[in-house]
Amino acid sequence: MPDNPADRVARSAHRDPRSFEGLIAEGEAEPTDGWDFSWFDGRATEERPPWGYAKLAADALGRATASLDLQTGGAEVYAEALQHAASVPDRVAATEEWPPNLALARERLAPFGGEVMNAAGTDPLPFPDGAFDLVLARHPYGVPWEEIGRVLAPGGSFLGQLIGWGTNRKLYEFFLGPQGDAHEDAGHESVIRQRAAEAGLRVRRLEEAVTKVEFFDVGAVVYFLRKVLWTVPGFTVEKYRPELQRMHALIEANGSFVSYSRRFLVEATR
């Protein structure tokens, strides 16, 4: 989502006077294809981690000969990184599962000669062993560590920005109530290191960031939960109408609803 301080200030000072039902209708009507979050401009913000994933990806792509982006969505970030890379790899590939995103990704990567294969998050990857010297993953829903290790050539690199457990806990617990997380005490960092090692990867860099997420109207909440559908599984407006009404009242009173995301940057070598 956009991170524009001026938007945050203006939104807090002049809360949206539109009705609950009008905001809900807006959040329900917007298409959820791709990972373009520009609709949230002025309606929600999310701070970015300090490391600058897109630039890191562009730098890595400039050194690669064959690259793969996992769960690419509409290939928005992948294409941006390719545009800014010093050179484009000879082979540009990606995976995606959702049909509308598949079409978007294929169109967006066509100028780079890209191929986009239909594969779900943790499915076996439809590529031979050692096919790539760079594998990228930004916010994957499930990380197929063993498959990453398999398709990387010896000396190849993995660059990922991963979603940490507990991301948007304040948001999903608002709708679902307290949620236990058996993995939270173990710590995501230790799990990443363990899974990477099991896949034959050596972690060279691992950093964590906790970033602020802020919603300025209930329509933005509806759209977010429709788009990032694993946040509140099975979300529908009718199912959660009482919670949405409480959310609307809270935002009207306080100016926004604040949650927090957790991100991990991982750089590893096969």
C-alpha positions in Angstrom: 0.0 0.0 0.0 1.2 3.6 -0.5 3.2 5.3 2.2 2.5 9.0 1.8 2.8 11.1 5.0 0.8 14.0 3.5 -2.0 11.6 2.7 -2.0 10.4 6.3 -2.1 14.0 7.7 -4.9 15.1 5.3 -6.9 12.0 5.9 -6.7 12.3 9.7 -7.7 16.0 9.6 -10.6 15.5 7.2 -12.2 12.1 7.8 -14.4 10.8 5.1 -18.0 12.0 5.6 -19.5 9.3 3.4 -21.8 6.8 4.8 -20.9 3.4 6.1 -22.9 1.7 3.3 -21.3 3.9 0.6 -17.8 3.0 1.8 -18.6 -0.6 2.0 -20.0 -0.6 -1.5 -16.7 1.0 -2.8 -14.6 -1.6 -1.1 -16.7 -4.4 -2.5 -16.8 -3.0 -6.1 -13.1 -2.6 -6.7 -11.5 -5.5 -8.8 -8.8 -7.4 -6.9 -6.7 -8.5 -9.9 -3.0 -8.1 -9.5 -0.9 -6.5 -6.8 -1.4 -2.8 -7.7 -2.3 -1.1 -4.5 -2.7 2.4 -5.9 -6.4 2.4 -5.1 -5.4 2.8 -1.4 -3.9 6.3 -2.1 -5.3 8.5 0.7 -7.2 5.6 2.2 -4.6 3.4 3.7 -0.8 3.4 4.1 1.9 0.8 4.9 5.4 1.7 5.9 8.1 0.1 3.8 11.0 -2.0 5.2 14.3 -0.1 5.3 16.2 -2.4 2.9 14.5 -1.5 -0.4 13.5 -4.8 -1.9 12.9 -3.6 -5.4 16.4 -2.1 -5.7 18.0 -5.3 -4.3 16.0 -7.3 -6.8 17.1 -5.1 -9.7 20.8 -5.3 -8.6 20.5 -9.1 -8.4 18.8 -9.4 -11.8 21.6 -7.4 -13.4 24.0 -10.1 -12.4 21.7 -13.1 -13.3 21.5 -15.2 -16.5 18.2 -17.0 -15.6 15.7 -15.6 -13.0 12.5 -17.0 -11.5 10.0 -15.0 -9.5 7.7 -17.1 -7.3 4.0 -16.1 -6.8 4.6 -13.1 -8.9 1.0 -11.8 -8.8 0.6 -9.5 -11.7 4.4 -9.2 -11.9 4.3 -5.6 -10.9 7.4 -5.7 -8.7 9.2 -8.1 -10.9 8.7 -6.0 -14.0 9.8 -2.8 -12.1 13.0 -4.5 -11.0 13.7 -5.8 -14.5 13.2 -2.3 -15.9 15.9 -0.9 -13.5 18.3 -3.8 -13.8 21.7 -3.2 -15.4 20.9 -6.0 -17.8 18.0 -8.4 -18.3 18.6 -12.2 -17.7 18.6 -14.4 -20.8 15.7 -16.3 -19.2 12.9 -14.6 -17.3 10.4 -16.8 -15.6 7.7 -16.6 -13.0 4.9 -18.6 -11.3 1.4 -17.6 -10.4 -1.8 -19.4 -9.6 -4.8 -17.1 -9.9 -6.0 -16.8 -13.6 -6.6 -13.0 -13.6 -3.0 -12.5 -12.3 -1.6 -15.0 -14.8 -3.0 -12.9 -17.6 -1.6 -9.7 -16.1 1.8 -11.2 -15.4 2.1 -12.6 -18.9 1.3 -9.3 -20.5 3.6 -7.4 -18.2 6.6 -9.7 -18.7 6.2 -10.1 -22.4 8.6 -7.2 -23.2 11.3 -9.2 -21.3 10.5 -12.5 -23.1 9.1 -13.7 -19.8 7.3 -17.0 -19.3 4.7 -17.4 -16.5 3.8 -20.9 -15.4 0.6 -21.8 -13.5 1.7 -23.2 -10.1 0.3 -22.8 -6.6 2.3 -21.6 -3.6 3.9 -24.8 -2.4 3.4 -27.0 -5.5 6.4 -28.6 -7.1 7.9 -26.1 -9.5 7.6 -26.9 -13.2 11.3 -26.4 -13.9 14.2 -28.8 -14.0 17.0 -29.0 -11.4 19.5 -26.2 -11.4 17.5 -24.1 -14.0 18.1 -20.7 -12.4 20.9 -18.7 -10.8 18.4 -16.4 -9.2 15.1 -17.1 -7.5 13.0 -14.1 -6.1 10.0 -14.1 -3.9 8.2 -11.1 -2.5 5.5 -11.9 0.1 4.9 -15.5 -0.9 2.1 -17.4 0.7 4.1 -20.3 1.8 7.8 -20.7 0.9 8.7 -23.9 -1.1 12.2 -24.1 0.4 13.0 -27.5 -1.0 11.9 -26.5 -4.5 13.9 -23.3 -4.3 17.0 -25.3 -3.5 16.3 -27.8 -6.3 15.8 -25.3 -9.1 18.8 -23.1 -8.1 22.1 -23.9 -9.8 25.1 -24.4 -7.5 26.2 -20.9 -6.4 22.8 -19.5 -7.3 21.0 -17.0 -5.0 17.6 -16.7 -3.4 16.3 -13.2 -2.5 13.1 -13.0 -0.6 11.0 -10.6 1.3 8.8 -12.8 3.5 5.7 -12.2 5.6 6.4 -12.9 9.3 3.9 -14.6 11.5 1.7 -12.2 13.4 1.5 -9.8 10.5 -1.7 -7.7 10.8 -2.6 -9.5 14.0 -4.5 -6.5 15.3 -6.5 -6.5 12.1 -7.4 -10.1 11.9 -8.1 -10.4 15.6 -10.5 -7.5 15.4 -12.6 -9.8 13.2 -11.7 -13.3 14.5 -11.0 -12.7 18.2 -7.7 -13.8 19.9 -5.8 -16.2 17.7 -3.1 -18.5 19.2 0.0 -19.0 17.1 2.1 -22.0 17.9 5.0 -20.8 15.9 5.3 -17.3 17.5 7.4 -18.4 20.4 9.8 -20.3 18.3 10.6 -17.1 16.3 10.4 -16.8 12.5 14.1 -16.2 12.2 15.1 -19.6 13.5 12.5 -21.3 11.2 13.9 -19.5 8.2 17.4 -20.5 9.0 16.4 -24.1 9.6 14.3 -24.5 6.4 16.9 -22.8 4.3 19.6 -25.1 5.6 17.5 -28.2 5.0 17.1 -27.0 1.3 20.9 -26.7 0.9 21.0 -22.9 1.2 23.4 -20.8 3.2 21.8 -17.7 4.6 24.0 -14.7 4.0 21.6 -11.9 5.2 18.5 -12.1 7.4 16.9 -8.9 8.7 13.5 -8.2 10.3 11.3 -5.1 10.2 8.0 -4.3 11.9 6.1 -1.7 9.9 2.9 0.4 10.6 -0.2 -0.3 8.6 -3.0 2.4 8.8 -6.5 2.3 7.4 -8.4 5.6 7.1 -11.9 4.3 6.1 -13.8 1.0 6.4 -14.0 0.7 2.6 -10.2 0.4 2.5 -10.5 -2.4 5.1 -13.0 -4.3 3.0 -10.9 -4.0 -0.1 -7.8 -5.1 1.7 -9.5 -8.2 3.2 -10.9 -9.1 -0.2 -7.4 -8.6 -1.9 -5.2 -10.2 0.8 -7.7 -12.9 1.4 -5.6 -15.0 3.8 -5.8 -12.3 6.4 -9.4 -13.2 7.4 -10.1 -16.5 5.7 -13.6 -16.6 4.2 -14.2 -12.9 4.7 -17.4 -11.5 3.3 -19.1 -8.2 4.2 -22.3 -10.0 5.2 -20.5 -12.4 7.5 -18.6 -9.6 9.3 -21.1 -6.7 9.0 -21.3 -6.1 12.8 -17.4 -6.0 13.0 -17.3 -3.7 10.1 -19.8 -1.4 11.7 -17.6 -1.3 14.8 -14.6 -0.7 12.7 -16.3 2.2 10.9 -17.3 3.8 14.3 -13.7 3.4 15.6 -12.1 5.0 12.5 -14.7 7.9 12.6 -13.8 8.4 16.3 -10.0 8.0 16.0 -9.2 8.9 12.4 -7.7 5.5 11.5 -7.3 1.9 12.5 -3.6 0.9 13.1 -2.1 -2.5 12.6 1.5 -3.8 12.1 3.1 -6.0 9.6 6.3 -8.1 10.0 8.7 -8.6 7.2 11.9 -10.6 6.8 14.6 -10.0 4.2 16.4 -13.2 3.2 19.5 -13.5 1.0 20.8 -17.1 0.6 23.1 -19.0 -1.6 22.9 -22.6 -3.0 
